[in-house]
Amino acid sequence: MKKNHDEQPEWITRGKSIHQLIKELQSFDAPELEVRISINGGKSHRAISLVGKKDGCCLLLNFEDDSPD
């Protein structure tokens, strides 16, 4: 059963600013590591194809084709 938005801890839903994200990424010992994005808690992940801006937010975008061959 899924929890509703109000029952989730704040760290899950509050998001990060670009500044906070950069600071966190700079804490890694290996800056050459590939950065990937997951929307399911790390069960699967995708490459970040492009970084964009929409509706006042920074978006990490993936353009891989999911259609079957």
Residue pairs with C-beta under 8 A, 6 or more apart in sequence:
5 13
16 24
18 58
25 31
25 35
34 47
35 48
36 45
36 46
36 47
36 48
37 45
37 46
37 47
37 48
37 60
37 62
38 44
38 45
38 46
46 62
46 64
47 62
47 64
48 60
48 61
48 62
49 61
49 62
49 63
49 64
50 61
50 63
51 58
51 59
51 60
51 61
52 58
52 59
52 61
53 59
